[in-house]
Amino acid sequence: MRYRVDLVPLATSLEVERGASLEAALSPHGVEFPCGGAGACRGCRVRVIEGVLAVTPEMEEAFTREELASGWRLACRGRVESALTLEVAQWEMPVLGDDSTFAFEPAEGCGIAIDLGTTTLAAQMLDLETGAILAVKTALNPQAAYGADVMSRVQYAISGGAGRLTAAIREGLGELIRAMPRRESVRLAMLAGNTVMHHMFSGIDVAPLAQAPFQTAAGGERRFTPRELGWDLPDSAVVRFLPCLGGFVGSDILAGILATGIGESNPLSALIDLGTNGEIVVGDGRGLLCASTAAGPAFEAGRIRMGMRAASGAVAHVVARDGRLECRVIGESAPRGICGSGLVDAVAVGLDLGQILPNGRLADGAREFPLVPPVVVTQADIRELQFAKGAIAAGLRLLLKRWGARAGDLGAVHLAGAFGNYLNAESARRIGMLETPASLVRPAGNASLRGVKMALLSPSRRERWIAGIRGRAEHVALASEAGFEETFVNCLAFGMSDRIGI
Ligand code: FES
């Protein structure tokens, strides 16, 4: 008998024989066993999110009673006796915070800014009088146990799990807040997130987001009392989830627009959040067009054979010198996998060397593109990236077409999110994901968190800002746009897209 084992935060699934050792099952997927599986280092720890993994005497030694109760186990001592969903500690994602400075209006008390991402959560406690950051807390979104991307969570919600998803995210954020100082002084907590996160946090039905036209009428601002959420904050505090912009484009993008100022300035600019739910905005002082596109998890190295987070042992950059590959591996350890930025570089270099063809096939019938032993990029990996980059390129192209512009008219492209921060813009251009010169591409960091902080720290201006962006942003349902399918298919090809007409 075989059981399914799901690994988060990367969307990896395996089938494992009943009774088999977890060490044998996880090793080929890049999980390290630093003490060789002796049960002595905790380096292989996993947290059981679903299923049962028996506690052994070594685990009782390695963990406190609280840690065992919250599901922590040693993978090297575990045997598979049920279907499992495991959080692999080595794969914890780096969560982008924000330490930028900007003008603020002093006010009394403290406030909490929260970026509620599909994969990660980031929260900051702010002194509203001084603007100082008093605490920064980050975590994985606990909903990951119910699906890696927004659509799988929507499906889970529709099939009866909605209450569980709402409880998981409220409790997860409540835990982050409980670990913060000065909670008794909090007056306001503000959250931003995509539409699915907004609905799930608020307890709103997500079924309309699962079928055409993928719209919801319930995307307005939501307010809560801490008591309703079970949060350890004063009764007088207000919790506000900022409003969505339409479809899957949520308040994370509203906050990102605020943070990057793209709706205020000329020339025409774009803001792109490169996540599993890709969100795109183009606009200038005259208006804003926004859309979302299902990119899948390839940018986060999900569903990539040797995909891993940007951590020790990950191939993060690849270049070719004199026809030979040079891979930059994070940390001191030997190469053991590839992260999203490495994958984009690898495909860009493969195209330059003629080992990957513009249609995405490996040349000469090869099945893998070897980088540095044992790391390879497979044909299936290339396809995953092709779909992800095609979704982004097509979305941007369709929005620009609607605006009456072309890629060459963009004065700046802001890339939000962790992946956007590390991406090599030249490689992104080489694979045809972006069509603008690399010099115009700007990493925007956690623009969502920064925008929420700006709103929190500017009490006299925030309502005008929020209403202004909502009023000017027009949501575009890409699938209903003329030429959608043709544009998407055209954008699947790798390479400079000037060759592909709109
Ligand atoms: S590998 Fe060291 S405790 Fe499991």
Residues whose N, C-alpha, C, O or C-beta is under 5 A from the ligand:
A	BS01	FES	F33 P34 C35 G36 G37 A38 G39 A40 C41 R42 G43 C44 L74 C76
